[in-house]
Amino acid sequence: MKKYLCYCFEHTEEDIRDDLARHAGRSIILEQIVAAKKKGTCQCADKHPEGR
């Protein structure tokens, strides 16, 4: 089973590291997560195994 840092979009630690490397230290993934939270479309509570 993969260990996700973001269960909404199923991003792993490796995904975040790769994203930072590709974008000169800027995380496009983090920006997408923040935007989803602001829109209220984040599903962490539903998708996270511990409900958070």
C-alpha positions as CSV (number, residue, x, y, z in Angstrom):
1,M,0.0,0.0,0.0
2,K,1.3,3.4,-0.9
3,K,1.8,6.0,1.8
4,Y,0.2,9.3,0.7
5,L,0.9,12.7,2.0
6,C,-2.3,13.9,0.3
7,Y,-5.1,11.4,0.1
8,C,-7.4,13.7,-1.9
9,F,-5.1,13.7,-4.9
10,E,-3.0,10.7,-3.9
11,H,0.4,12.5,-3.8
12,T,3.3,10.7,-2.2
13,E,6.4,12.1,-0.7
14,E,8.3,11.2,-3.9
15,D,5.7,13.2,-5.9
16,I,6.3,16.3,-3.8
17,R,10.1,16.0,-4.1
18,D,9.9,15.5,-7.9
19,D,7.5,18.5,-8.2
20,L,9.9,20.7,-6.2
21,A,12.8,19.6,-8.3
22,R,11.0,20.2,-11.6
23,H,9.8,23.7,-10.6
24,A,13.0,25.1,-9.0
25,G,11.8,24.7,-5.4
26,R,8.2,25.7,-6.1
27,S,5.5,23.2,-5.5
28,I,2.7,23.2,-8.1
29,I,1.1,20.3,-6.2
30,L,0.9,22.3,-3.0
31,E,-0.7,25.1,-4.9
32,Q,-3.3,22.8,-6.2
33,I,-4.0,21.4,-2.8
34,V,-4.4,24.9,-1.3
35,A,-6.7,25.9,-4.1
36,A,-8.9,22.8,-3.5
37,K,-9.1,23.6,0.2
38,K,-10.1,27.2,-0.5
39,K,-12.8,25.9,-2.9
40,G,-14.0,23.4,-0.4
41,T,-13.4,20.5,-2.8
42,C,-10.8,18.8,-0.6
43,Q,-11.9,15.3,0.4
44,C,-9.3,14.5,3.1
45,A,-11.8,13.6,5.7
46,D,-13.4,11.1,3.4
47,K,-10.3,9.6,1.8
48,H,-7.8,9.7,4.7
49,P,-7.8,6.3,6.5
50,E,-7.9,8.1,9.9
51,G,-10.6,10.6,8.8
52,R,-8.5,13.8,8.9
